[in-house]
Amino acid sequence: MADATFSNATQVLEPFRGIKKVTIEEYFTSGHRTCQGCESALIMKLMVKAAGPRTIVLGSTGCMYVANTTYYTTPWVVPWMHTQLGSSGSAALGTAAGLKALMKKGKMKAESINVIAFCGDGGGADMGLNGISATLTHKDYNCLILLYDNESYANTDIQLSGMTPYGANTTFSPPGKVIRNIHTRWKKNMAGMMAAGHPECRYVATVCGSYAVEMMNKVRRALTIGGPTFIHSLDPCPKGWDYDPMLSHEMGELAIETGLFPLYEVEDGVVKYYGKTKALIEGRKRKPVREYLLKQGRFAHFTEEDLGYFQAKVDEMWEKWEIPAVIPFRRLDASKAALEVK
Amino acid sequence: MITVKAGGLVAPWIEWEKRCTDGRRLLEAGTYALTEGAIAAGCRVFAGYPITPATDIAEYMSKRLPQVGGYYVQCEDELAGMHACAGASLGGLKAMTATSGPGYTLMHDAYGWSITNEIPLVVVDAMRVGPISGITGAPGQGEFYIARYASHGGNFETIVVSPSSVQEAFWLTIDAFNLSERFRTPVTILTDQVISDMWEDLFIPADYDGLDFVRPRKHNLMMPFYPVGDASIDVPPNVIGHGTGVCVSAYTHTEEGYDIEEMEAQWAQTYRLVNKIRHHKDELARYETFGLDDAEVVAVAYGANARTVKTGVLEARRRGVKAGFVRLVTLWPFLDELFERDCRFVVCELNYDGQLVREVQRAAPHKKDVHFMGKSAELHTVSEVAAGLDGVARSNRLPELPYIWTEVR
């Protein structure tokens, strides 16, 4: 089959070694209408800066899509496509396949064109999960899926998503006198799920906008490795999380220092922690989650009991999981196993 | 066949309003009225997904349902939302979901499944202008046909109703639940962005438990899945696992619910799905008319648009045009009888492609007497409607008006 033998163009995007080495050109500039302190806009800007000018960005409906092309204004310098909700993975796959076909037929110069699907937690982790999962099994096409997770449906004014943390106050889960926590489901583990279940996906990473250079380097690594890749980014959202916009970076840092959101990359099945998460793995003490939770209005109704539950779940993630904070598998401990044999 | 009553509104809630004297008067939004109507009708499960302009319904529901012992479920998309509602209804509770056009098209798989399995539930579609995502904050009327053909495969009829005020949205929601229970089928409330976002005077009965016109969920615990080949509808809905056989299947099925590939079973099933609605059209007719007695030209509209069109008709009358007015509340099954009269029609709707007008053309005696005034994303103005009626009354031609489309091909 000619199709199988025609390989993707490859590229090597060297990591930026320090903030001073980052290129000066911007491909996501002025002209957007995101909120003050929006980390998702920053992630978009850093992502496309890392990818360079030969990039197509696409993705499904979300706050970042409505905010970025309103009334003839757009910050995009590279081609950009807004697809239907839930279709980011499939649309990226189609775009990558189209480019590859043109290159194969010689109608287009064979070169590396980055196809990046940028989807929110609603469009990526809830509705678009099947499309993303299927795309990550197509090893013949180069596309990066970047999930920007602001933990709510920010487009329709902060509703619950599958990525909203336990107990958070959203317009669908208002705390009341009788029932304090309407939302009692624990957040999905997207990066872990993608890494564990997609053998053709060679690179999965988690990033945070508070650590910009590392974030850009993960994008560059994913694009260098090629094939379908996945990055999960935690984006503090001043409006949805209810905190002062100047604290956005601090929120991201706290999420990592409390161990709630680990920073790691999984390359060809090998887990590598980085940044402050690496220090936590190496023995630095995790900050208590209350420092992170109580700075946000959406957890203002939390009692000591809720904080305790939250802390226990995070402790479990670090102390009980076989690969801490990545995949929630546990080995049957030896004594228990012995009992079961009997 | 229905017998057309000329003049005024024909709807069951005229009686209901007279009986409900004790209650509260509020200034509230259409979404609030739809929510309270559902709670009053006994809806205890809402499963859905946020989408402008129907998000408020989900938000009100997330607050109200826990207060009345109901369940609010947020799903990962609209398809899951409607499937969850169908499941809830099979499980024994009245259920509702709410969405807008983009979500409504996603629901169609579940919609067909609910039709074939005769599962009562209510879907609110707050239409916005399209195609696809269109403008979230502008009204449209583009789902007239989609609501009729809400699934593939043919061989079914659907029930679709449309309110034109906040107060009517409240009563109509109760009515939609009653119809879905009686006819064992999903019912669509086709509202639009104006009605759902608009704030208006709203009367709400004080005590929902005392509303004797609400059709209670009667369970069909020891009866066949449906009476095969029978258009009768006096069979209450099933609760899965209670004497209904073991299966609920999207395939053609027997009265026990088992899949079957025999033509007789197919004919019997589809005979019922189509005729249980066609044979009982008289129970489904809800409409408003005025001035039909002497009308030479009749304006036709539904939903929010009908409000300005009605005022336009009054204005035309003031100018001396013998104008009449028809507002459809029941959109499907289509009330052909309303248009079987020898006069000219001006159909006003919020789309450029012409949907309602095609049905009026089909039902009216002379196709050339049916005119189309299509507008996109904005309600018709009173002067546009009056000018249109005036032109049609004089010369059987619509005058040229900016942003109004008149061509139907």
Contacts between the chains, C-beta under 8 A, distances in Angstrom:
chain1	res1	chain2	res2	distance
A	61	B	133	7.0
A	84	B	102	7.2
A	84	B	132	6.9
A	84	B	133	7.6
A	85	B	77	7.7
A	85	B	102	7.1
A	86	B	77	6.1
A	126	B	76	3.8
A	126	B	77	6.8
A	127	B	49	7.7
A	127	B	76	5.4
A	127	B	77	4.0
A	129	B	76	7.3
A	153	B	50	5.4
A	156	B	50	4.1
A	156	B	51	6.6
A	156	B	52	5.9
A	156	B	55	4.9
A	157	B	50	8.0
A	157	B	55	6.9
A	159	B	50	4.4
A	159	B	55	7.0
A	159	B	58	7.4
A	159	B	59	7.7
A	159	B	74	7.2
A	160	B	74	5.2
A	162	B	76	6.2
A	171	B	55	7.9
A	171	B	59	5.0
A	171	B	62	7.6
A	172	B	50	7.5
A	172	B	58	6.5
A	172	B	59	6.5
A	172	B	62	4.6
A	172	B	72	7.7
A	172	B	74	5.6
A	173	B	62	6.9
A	174	B	62	7.2
A	174	B	63	6.3
A	176	B	66	7.9
A	178	B	66	7.8
A	179	B	66	6.1
A	182	B	62	7.1
A	182	B	66	7.4
